[in-house]
């Protein structure tokens, strides 16, 4: 039931004072918890109830508000409440209550004109609370039919993954299982970009994590990034601009993994991922000859891949950049491919990289070739 109060408007009509009543939204229930309670590390049952009431109010607003701006205001209310106090017990309790409320709300058939806005704002509110209790809801978000919801789910995992990993319980297995299932099933480029970010488990972080659990997560995440990278590179070579852009945006994550001591056993495969990106971009560049958006995307991916390779290896090579910057060269397509082959020749001894075997489908024509 919605929290409402009566507002009265009084008018002078025909010498009579006429009062009309209208329904107005009540203010949210109070959330005034003394700092002494925070410092003690314990919340009383009354204080936990106050949090529960406040969370219920905001999620109720998300579910029933009749204007988009009111739905947004409710989501911001949840965000601001969660950030109001920086104390573990408070944040954990608020996230736990929010996870229960969000799961209940998201299970409902939120139809109508504002249905998508209700679902997205509920998901965004929860994803902004990086506490372990939100994980079961995140697992549902990352498997949702709506790509925007899946993206939000992985954004939430990006913030909470190290806390989950620190639990040393079944939640770790559930997180890794979700990552594996979605890495194999996901096809939307923006979602893949956020998934790759969520898959990186840095060795140096602010959360104390068991070494064996961290090593297990890093080993699996490297394999899953390799799975996703194959999809992206095949899209690059086929002239798929969204996948090319996703590969470019993900280079920093792949390079970070290559430089992380925790990924040393997978470093050769990670280096091959970088080479694959350069090779596919070079093949695409050759086919488009640098024309229009797709050719420009290939150039950008080539430049940034060489920068990533230099960052990881400590080199200052300009094999690719030099060719692209040469205005006197007529046939740059073959020269760019030779530049990538030069990188392969330099790195094959240390990292075992090899020339990729990826080829564009025979029926695929980049937009730059088709004139579209």
C-alpha positions, 0 to 999 in steps of 0.5 A: 500500500502506498504511503499517502497523506491528505493535503487540503486546499481551501477556496472562498466560493459564494461566501462559503469556505470550501475545502477540497482534499487531494492525495499527496505523497508522504515523506519517507520514514525517518532514518536517523541512526546515531553515530554511537550505534555505528561506532559500536558495530551493532544495530538494534532491532529498531534500527534495522526495522527503520532501514527495512521501512526506508528500503520498502518505501523507496522500492514501493515508489519504484513500483507504483510511481506514475512519473519517470522522474519519481521513479528516478527520485526513488532510485536516488533515494536508495543510493543516497541512503546507502551512502549516508553512513560508511559503516560495515554493519549499516551498509551490509544491512541496507544492501541485504534489505534492498536485495530482498526488496529488489528480488521481490519487485523484479519477479513481478510482471512490470508491464505498462509504459513505465515497466522498463523504467521500473526494472532498470532503476531497481537494478541500478539501485541494487548494483550500486550497493557493493555488498555480498548479499546482492549477489543472488539478484546479480546472478538473475540480472546477468541472465535477463532477456534485456541486454541493458539489465544484463549490463547493469548486472555485470556492472554490479559484479564489477563492484562486488566481485572481490568481496564475493571472492573473499567469502570462501563459500559456495557464493564463489562457485556461483559467481564463477558459474555465472561468469562461465555461463554468460561468457559462452552465451552472451552476444551483445557487444556492450554487455561483453565489454562490461563482462570482460571488466568484471572478469578481471580479478586483480592480484593487488586489491583492498580486500583480503582474499585467499590465495587459492581462491584468487588463483582459481578465479584468475585462471578461469577468468583468463580462459573466459576472456579468451572465449569472448575475445574470439567472438570479438575478433571474428566480429572485427575481421567481419567488419562488425563496428560494435564488436570492434569498438568493444574490443578496443575498449577492452584492450586496457583490461586485457593489458592489465591482466597481461601485466598482473603477476597472478595471470603469469600462467595465462600470459601467453594466451593473453598476449595472443589475444592482443596479437589477434586483435591487431591481426584482425584489425589489419585484415579489416583495414586492408579490405576497407583501405581506411575508408569511412567509419569501419576503416577508421575503427580499424585504424584506432584499434590498430594504434591502441593495440600496438600501445597495449603491446608496448605497455606489456612488453616494455618496448617502444615499437612503432611497427604499426603506427609508423605505417599508418602515419606514412603519407607516402605509402600507397598500399598500406593494407599489406604493410600493416599486416607485415607490421603485425607479423613483425610483432609476432616474430619478435614475441613468438620466442618469449610468449609463443604467439603465432599468426592467427588463422581467423578469416572473414566470412566469404559473404561479409562486406564491410560498410566501407566497401559496400558504400553504405 
